[in-house]
Amino acid sequence: MPIATIPNADGTFTLTYFGKEVGWFVKGRLPSGEKCWRALSVHGYIRHCRTRDGARSFLLGAYH
C-alpha cells in the first residue's frame, strides 16, 4: 500500500508514503478542552486537526 498508518507503542501513529515517514499524529486536547489530533510532519510543521483523517491529509499535504 502506498499510504500506511502504523500504530506505535506510545499511542502515537506514524504515517508513511511508499515506505517513507511523512509524520506522526496523536489524540490530544486543546487548552479549551476540545478534542483534537496533533500532527507533526517530518519537516517540522505542526497542526491541530479536528479528525484523524484531517491529520493524515495535513501530513500528506505537508510532505515534499
VEXDREN-2710 file (C-alpha; in Angstrom, 1 decimal):
% VEXDREN-2710
k/r/px/py/pz
1/MET/0.0/0.0/0.0
2/PRO/1.4/3.4/-0.8
3/ILE/-0.1/5.1/2.3
4/ALA/0.1/3.3/5.7
5/THR/-0.9/4.3/9.2
6/ILE/1.2/2.4/11.8
7/PRO/0.2/2.4/15.5
8/ASN/3.2/2.9/17.9
9/ALA/3.5/1.5/21.4
10/ASP/3.3/5.0/22.9
11/GLY/-0.2/5.8/21.5
12/THR/1.1/7.8/18.5
13/PHE/0.6/6.8/14.9
14/THR/3.3/7.0/12.1
15/LEU/2.1/7.8/8.6
16/THR/4.2/6.5/5.7
17/TYR/4.1/7.2/2.0
18/PHE/5.7/4.4/-0.2
19/GLY/7.6/3.3/2.9
20/LYS/9.0/6.7/3.9
21/GLU/7.9/8.5/7.0
22/VAL/5.7/11.5/6.4
23/GLY/4.9/12.4/10.1
24/TRP/3.2/11.4/13.3
25/PHE/-0.1/12.1/14.9
26/VAL/-1.8/11.5/18.3
27/LYS/-5.1/12.2/20.1
28/GLY/-5.0/15.3/22.2
29/ARG/-6.9/18.2/23.7
30/LEU/-6.7/21.9/23.1
31/PRO/-6.3/24.3/26.2
32/SER/-10.1/24.9/25.8
33/GLY/-10.7/21.2/26.4
34/GLU/-11.8/20.5/22.8
35/LYS/-10.6/17.1/21.5
36/CYS/-8.2/17.2/18.6
37/TRP/-5.5/15.3/16.7
38/ARG/-2.0/16.7/17.0
39/ALA/0.1/16.2/13.8
40/LEU/3.8/16.7/13.3
41/SER/5.4/16.4/9.8
42/VAL/8.9/15.2/9.2
43/HIS/9.7/18.8/8.1
44/GLY/8.7/20.3/11.4
45/TYR/5.2/21.6/10.6
46/ILE/2.6/21.2/13.4
47/ARG/-1.1/21.4/13.3
48/HIS/-4.1/20.6/15.5
49/CYS/-6.9/18.9/13.4
50/ARG/-10.4/18.0/14.3
51/THR/-10.3/14.5/12.8
52/ARG/-7.9/11.7/12.3
53/ASP/-8.4/11.9/8.5
54/GLY/-7.7/15.6/8.8
55/ALA/-4.4/14.9/10.5
56/ARG/-3.5/12.4/7.8
57/SER/-4.5/14.8/5.0
58/PHE/-2.4/17.6/6.5
59/LEU/0.7/15.4/6.8
60/LEU/0.4/14.2/3.2
61/GLY/0.0/17.7/2.0
62/ALA/3.0/18.9/4.0
63/TYR/5.3/16.2/2.6
64/HIS/7.6/17.3/-0.1
END
